[in-house]
Amino acid sequence: MPLLDRINGPSDVRTLDKAEKKELCNELRDMLIKNVSQTGGHLASNLGTVELTVAMLSSFDLEKDSIVWDVGHQAYSFKILTGRRERFGTLRKSGGLSGFPYPPENKYDSFICGHSSVSVSAAYGILKAKKLKGEEGKVIAVIGDGALGGGEAYEGLNNAGESGKDLIVILNDNGMSISKNVGNIASYLTKIRNRKSYFSIKNFTSRLLKKIPLIGKPILKLLTKFKFMLKYSIYRSSTMFEDLGFTYLGPVNGNSTDDLEKIFERAKSIEEPCLIHVKTVKGKGYEKAEEDPSLYHGVGSFDIESGASGKSGESFTEAFASRLTEAAREDERVCAITAAMEDGTGLKLFKEQYPNRFFDVGIAEEHAVTFSAALAHSGLRPVFCVYSTFLQRAFDQIMHDCAILNENLVIAIDRAGIVGGDGVTHQGIFDTVFLNSVPNIKVYSPSSYAEAKEALTEALETDGLKAIRYPKGKEPLNTDFSDYEKQGNCRLKKSGGKILLVSYGREISEVTEASKELSRQGICCDILKLDVIIPMKKELDLSNYERVFFFEEGCRQGGVGESFAASYGVKNFTHVGIEGFLPHGTVTELLKQTGLDSASIVKTVTEVMK
Ligand SMILES: Cc1ncc(C[n+]2csc(CCOP(=O)(O)OP(=O)(O)O)c2C)c(N)n1
């Protein structure tokens, strides 16, 4: 019987001996590779944290201690070992396990995860609450070297240095963000990573001394004390973490449960908050992922033997990025900026061709916006490519650094709309709402690759703050708008009906499909497609329509439909959009669930018009 079948909760891990833990790690790796090859998900990061997870569950008691994962994409083994093994095959599927720790899913998930660099702040908050409530227990934040590039991590460290002994920060350093980690913090970590660990010196010395009969043990004791003092005198003021109030321990081999458990025991005995520097190998145990950890950071389903995935063909991301690279050739003021999402936003080619005008600033969206605004202010034409969900944290920088002076900056909002498997923390459904309140900004919502490219061309050729939002993946079915009449910022397709269907972006394809079916049922609808969604300008008179329906692949409350109804003054108005947060599932499933697929649109229209 596999060992894993005996592990039904964290306490079962604590009973295992050394050999069994090794076996458990092997079984976990097999399970991760097999399952992720079918469900898709974050593979390389999870293969790197297998031993770390097993060692943490062995050394800490999760009935009183809490673990906060940063981002949480590397917590699959944690899910498997905390009572979710049997459901692991449902990962990222509708109704199944979330791809990130999610407190409503399991009592050991101590905080919401998905966005980067928040773990220290969260861990410190949880610890303070424990203290105020008179509860025992340690809180452990596990943060990657990539996530440590994000500003909030320093806000947390700056504040938590005074937290006392029960806070432990584990820095999981694999040298990688999604791509190779960038910036001076990364180089700094490389420097201290390459130092010989205090613990490895100690272990070697112990082995040697224990062999000397009688005098070996006393000398070892003395030497241990001396080594610890020596280590302190060398390292104490020599890492920035010490200066921030943490005892620095490590670096230690994070793919050895043995070494990890020893260092955890040491950390438990120290009367200050500790930062344990752990070195892991991203992709460990699956050769292809070790060779190319970026490729296997987030994957769709793939063949284990060959490593081949089903991914193929063009996407909105690629179409946009190829036009951006062309634009850089035509105009040497054009720059591309990414916050650690070079691959995800398709900027590889741009980087290769224009390395001087390509900037990966690390996981630092706020900095990226201000930096881009300053490039724009200095006469360049920056394009910041970012996922909708991660732009959320840069709202103030958009408002203050970009919008007040209406800088010539383009924000390329990738993964706008429903994203699917990454779920509630990653859906790109709120940018429409928060950008709606930004004065000066113009937001394009292309429905096809051609429109995405045209929008970029126009945005770069005209002055002012612009955003172009486009979805994850491929063009939808209906992208031919030749029978639409251009009316300012929108296009109208007339069929002579008394009903108007309005939409924008990818959703126009569902609306088009629905109108075909409605027409078969004898219900004739005109379609209005919005090319620019912010600011909302009334371009035509809608008073002849009996009813206007608005379908929005974005948050309904405060969304584009509301500003449309207000600007156009429409009275008989039905607005379908996404209500609140949206969990994981496929895009098709989620469109259906939210009433935005063509069949639901037909149903809504027929029911309302009855
Ligand atoms: C605010 C924010 N921006 C971007 C991301 C996308 N993202 C997810 S994981 C990751 C890399 C994290 O690197 P690291 O912390 O070193 O973890 P590793 O995967 O290397 O273990 C990035 C950029 C995110 N989750 N949150």
The ligand as an ORCA input file, in Angstrom:
! r2SCAN-3c Opt
* xyz 1 1
  C       0.954     40.432     -7.741
  C       1.307     39.257     -8.572
  N       1.961     39.444     -9.741
  C       2.274     38.382    -10.517
  C       1.950     37.119    -10.133
  C       2.208     35.941    -11.048
  N       3.161     34.991    -10.473
  C       2.761     33.846     -9.886
  S       4.022     32.957     -9.299
  C       5.143     34.063     -9.826
  C       6.600     33.815     -9.597
  C       6.887     33.658     -8.170
  O       8.248     33.385     -7.995
  P       8.736     32.825     -6.613
  O       8.100     33.585     -5.528
  O      10.211     32.804     -6.637
  O       8.142     31.367     -6.561
  P       8.595     30.055     -7.393
  O       7.504     29.809     -8.380
  O       9.903     30.307     -8.043
  O       8.659     28.988     -6.382
  C       4.525     35.135    -10.472
  C       5.222     36.280    -11.091
  C       1.247     36.976     -8.916
  N       0.826     35.781     -8.482
  N       0.958     38.054     -8.163
*
